Amino acid sequence: MKIAVSLYGLLYGQFIRNGEPSVKDFKHCWPNIQRNIIEPLKHLGHDVEVYISSYEIPDENLRNEFYDMVKPNGVYYSDFQGSNTFTSKIASFNNLLGKDFDFVIFSRFDLHWFKPITELPFQ
């Protein structure tokens, strides 16, 4: 199957959430996604493409590190100013317009998966 993994949300930086600082870092989250979602699906024989919907990382070196590490098939950046908790989630659909997939996985970028995907019961 041809599968899109569409990841959305904040990639990097410190933000205030419920009055408390919250740190997001793609370097911490991506290895878990790679190990538990991307690689297992490829191992099962699926063609997997990764799409990101987020806000641009201002630091050019970090942005380049993100592209080198994740190697996304597509990225859609929203404006951070005026955004809300749904902005990048809703915008994640823009990455997939005009593309043909058998299966799509939507997930926040900062979620950690506790075990790898071992099967897709929809095949």
Buried (B, 14 or more C-beta within 10 A) or exposed (E): BEBBBBBBBBBBBEEEEEEEEEEBBBEEBBEBBBEBBBBBBEEBEBEBBBBBBBBBBEEEEBBEBBEEEBEBBBBBBBEBEEEEEEBBBEBBBEBBEEEEBEBBBBBBBBEEEEEEBEEBEEE
